[in-house]
Amino acid sequence: MVPSLLRIAAAQIDVAFADPAANLARVLAALDEAAARGARLVVFPECALTGYCFANLEEARAASLSLDGPELSAIAAACRRHGVVAVVGLVERAAERVNNTAALLGPGGPIGRYRKCHLPVLGVDRFATPGEGPLEPFDTPVGRLGVGICYDGSFPEMSRVLKLRGAQILLLPTNWPEKAQVSAEFQPIVRAHENHVHFVAVNRVGTERGFRFVGQSKIIDCLGRVLARAGSEGPELLVADLDPAAADDTRVVYQKGEYEIDRIGHRRPELYGPLTE
């Protein structure tokens, strides 16, 4: 049964380029700390295990990981030990392809994977194969989790679809560099507010091949209130408590009959046809 309050941790870490062993150590250390602070859901950045700024497909494949490899197995073991759900980004090896993937792991083992659907001309996404969906939330021991990766957050339709399909918390592992400052600062707040859904955006820090990543990870509730916010310079572990079920009741009553908002119930889908034409 999902508890009324869920403690969430956002692990803003530095990521070593093409060094899964070093990155795994950082992930496991953050997972231990998060569990010690009472977290039951721990979210890591995009490509946290592998790095992101690959120059070609061959280089990306050489650093890519399998979802049944030792790195994910070690994280799954930590999830079992601590009784937590973890969401970890990596470049996934898939036959001759690679995918930009977020793996979900829980106390009972693997829960699922999400492959990034919207790919910018940047880093490994230039060579990755886009995910094909469907866009569905994951049922987990801590609630219904919708997952996107970085650039996916720039497409409001994706967050809305996940919300309409029952997501209570949207998770966005990211690699936002300096040019994405506007996304880091505003996008998670807007997505939470416009969809009445909790939102956790987890960016990285540090530099990789000339790109500096700006941090500013956030945990936001379904009213758009920032409950925890990281800086832009170094690793941080954010922790905040959310009620997943609060996202299910989309009607917000400030003054009964005079000031009520329902950003889901008040939609007019018959007017939105151009979105899919």
C-alpha positions in Angstrom: 0.0 0.0 0.0 1.4 3.4 -0.9 2.0 5.6 2.2 0.2 8.9 2.5 3.6 10.7 2.6 6.5 9.5 0.4 10.1 10.7 1.0 11.8 11.4 -2.3 15.5 12.0 -2.9 16.9 13.7 -5.9 20.6 12.8 -6.3 22.4 15.6 -8.2 25.8 14.1 -8.8 28.9 14.7 -11.0 29.3 12.1 -13.7 32.6 10.7 -15.1 32.8 10.3 -18.9 32.7 6.7 -20.0 33.6 5.4 -16.5 30.8 3.2 -15.3 32.8 1.9 -12.3 33.4 5.4 -10.9 29.8 6.4 -11.6 28.4 3.2 -10.0 30.3 4.0 -6.9 28.8 7.5 -6.8 25.3 6.2 -7.4 25.6 3.5 -4.6 27.0 6.1 -2.2 24.1 8.5 -2.9 21.6 5.6 -2.6 23.0 4.7 0.8 22.8 8.3 2.0 19.2 8.7 0.7 18.1 5.5 2.4 19.7 6.7 5.6 17.6 9.9 5.4 14.4 7.9 4.9 13.9 8.1 1.2 11.9 5.4 -0.6 12.3 6.8 -4.1 15.7 8.0 -5.3 16.2 9.6 -8.7 19.5 10.1 -10.6 20.5 12.2 -13.6 20.3 11.2 -17.3 23.2 8.9 -18.3 24.4 8.9 -14.7 26.2 5.6 -15.2 27.9 6.2 -18.5 28.3 9.9 -19.3 26.6 11.7 -22.2 29.0 13.6 -24.6 30.0 10.8 -27.0 31.4 11.8 -30.4 30.1 8.9 -32.4 28.0 5.7 -32.3 31.1 3.5 -31.9 32.3 5.4 -28.9 28.9 5.3 -27.3 28.5 1.6 -27.9 31.9 1.0 -26.3 30.7 2.7 -23.1 27.1 1.4 -23.2 25.7 -1.0 -20.6 23.2 -3.9 -20.6 20.2 -3.7 -18.4 21.1 -7.2 -17.1 24.8 -6.3 -16.5 26.7 -6.0 -13.2 26.1 -2.3 -12.7 22.3 -2.5 -12.7 22.5 -5.7 -10.7 24.5 -3.9 -8.0 22.0 -1.1 -7.9 19.1 -3.6 -7.7 20.8 -5.3 -4.8 21.1 -2.0 -3.0 17.4 -1.3 -3.6 16.5 -4.7 -2.1 18.7 -4.0 0.9 17.3 -0.6 1.6 13.7 -1.2 0.4 13.8 1.7 -2.1 12.9 2.4 -5.7 15.7 3.9 -7.8 15.6 5.5 -11.3 19.0 5.6 -13.0 20.1 6.9 -16.4 22.5 5.1 -18.8 23.4 4.6 -22.4 21.8 1.2 -23.0 23.3 -1.3 -25.4 20.6 -2.7 -27.7 21.9 -4.9 -30.5 23.8 -2.6 -32.9 22.0 0.4 -31.5 22.2 2.5 -28.3 19.3 4.0 -26.4 19.3 6.8 -23.9 17.5 4.9 -21.1 16.2 5.3 -17.6 16.1 2.0 -15.6 13.6 1.6 -12.8 14.7 -0.8 -10.0 12.9 -1.7 -6.8 13.0 -3.9 -3.7 11.7 -6.8 -5.8 14.1 -6.3 -8.7 13.7 -4.5 -12.1 10.5 -2.6 -12.6 10.9 -1.4 -16.2 12.8 0.9 -18.5 12.0 4.1 -20.4 13.8 5.0 -23.6 14.1 8.7 -24.4 11.6 9.6 -27.2 12.6 13.1 -28.2 16.2 13.4 -29.2 18.0 16.8 -29.7 21.2 17.2 -31.8 23.4 16.9 -28.7 25.7 14.4 -27.1 24.8 10.7 -27.4 21.3 11.6 -28.6 22.8 12.3 -32.1 23.4 8.6 -32.4 20.8 7.0 -30.2 17.6 5.3 -31.4 14.5 7.1 -30.1 12.1 5.2 -27.9 8.7 4.3 -29.3 6.5 4.4 -26.3 3.8 3.7 -25.3 3.7 6.6 -22.8 2.4 4.8 -19.7 3.2 5.3 -16.1 4.9 2.5 -14.1 3.0 1.0 -11.2 5.6 0.8 -8.3 5.6 0.2 -4.6 5.8 4.0 -4.1 3.1 5.1 -6.5 2.4 5.6 -10.3 5.6 7.1 -11.8 5.7 8.7 -15.2 9.2 9.0 -16.7 10.8 11.2 -19.3 14.4 12.1 -20.0 15.7 15.7 -20.4 14.5 17.0 -23.8 11.2 15.1 -23.4 10.3 17.8 -20.8 10.2 20.4 -23.6 7.1 18.7 -25.1 4.1 19.4 -22.9 2.0 16.8 -24.6 4.2 14.0 -23.1 3.6 15.2 -19.5 -0.1 15.6 -20.2 -0.4 12.1 -21.6 1.3 10.6 -18.6 -0.9 12.6 -16.3 -4.0 11.5 -18.1 -2.9 7.9 -17.9 -2.7 8.1 -14.1 0.8 9.3 -13.2 1.1 10.8 -9.8 4.8 11.8 -10.0 6.6 12.7 -13.1 10.4 12.0 -13.1 12.8 13.8 -15.4 16.4 12.8 -15.2 18.4 15.4 -17.2 21.7 16.6 -18.5 21.0 20.3 -18.8 24.1 22.3 -19.8 24.5 26.1 -19.6 22.4 26.8 -22.7 19.5 25.0 -21.1 19.3 27.4 -18.1 15.7 28.4 -18.9 14.6 24.7 -18.9 16.4 24.1 -15.6 14.9 27.1 -13.9 11.3 27.1 -15.1 10.2 24.0 -17.0 9.7 21.6 -14.1 7.6 24.1 -12.2 5.4 24.8 -15.2 4.9 21.0 -16.0 3.9 20.3 -12.3 1.5 23.3 -12.2 -0.2 22.8 -15.5 -0.8 19.1 -14.9 -1.5 19.0 -11.2 1.2 16.4 -10.8 4.3 16.1 -8.6 7.5 16.6 -10.5 11.1 15.6 -9.8 13.8 17.0 -12.1 17.3 15.7 -11.4 20.2 17.3 -13.3 23.9 16.7 -13.0 26.8 19.0 -12.3 30.4 19.2 -13.4 31.9 19.3 -16.9 32.2 16.8 -19.7 34.0 17.5 -23.0 33.5 21.2 -22.9 29.9 21.2 -21.6 29.2 22.5 -18.1 26.1 21.2 -16.5 24.1 23.6 -14.4 22.4 21.4 -11.6 19.4 23.2 -10.2 17.5 19.9 -9.5 14.1 20.3 -8.0 11.3 18.5 -6.2 7.9 20.1 -6.8 4.5 19.3 -5.6 1.3 19.1 -7.6 0.5 22.7 -6.9 3.7 23.9 -8.5 5.4 24.7 -5.2 9.2 24.0 -5.1 9.8 21.9 -2.0 13.5 21.4 -2.5 16.0 23.1 -4.9 19.7 22.4 -5.5 22.3 24.9 -6.5 24.3 24.8 -9.7 27.9 24.2 -8.6 28.2 20.8 -6.8 26.7 17.5 -5.9 23.6 17.7 -3.6 21.1 15.2 -2.2 17.6 16.8 -2.1 15.0 15.2 0.1 11.3 16.1 0.4 8.0 14.5 1.4 5.1 14.2 -1.0 1.6 12.7 -0.9 1.3 10.8 -4.2 -2.4 10.5 -3.9 -2.8 14.3 -3.7 -2.1 14.4 -7.5 -5.2 12.3 -8.2 -7.7 15.0 -7.1 -7.2 17.6 -9.7 -9.9 20.0 -8.5 -8.4 22.8 -6.4 -10.9 24.8 -4.4 -9.7 28.1 -3.1 -13.2 29.4 -2.4 -16.1 27.1 -3.0 -18.2 28.1 -6.0 -16.2 31.3 -6.5 -12.6 30.3 -7.1 -12.1 26.7 -8.2 -9.5 25.4 -10.7 -9.3 22.0 -12.5 -6.6 21.9 -15.1 -7.6 18.4 -16.2 -11.4 18.5 -15.8 -11.7 21.9 -17.5 -9.9 20.8 -20.7 -11.6 21.1 -24.1 -10.1 18.2 -26.1 -12.5 18.9 -29.0 -10.5 22.1 -29.7 -7.0 20.5 -29.7 -7.1 18.6 -33.0 -4.1 20.5 -34.5 -1.9 18.9 -31.9 -2.0 15.6 -33.7 -2.6 16.7 -37.4 
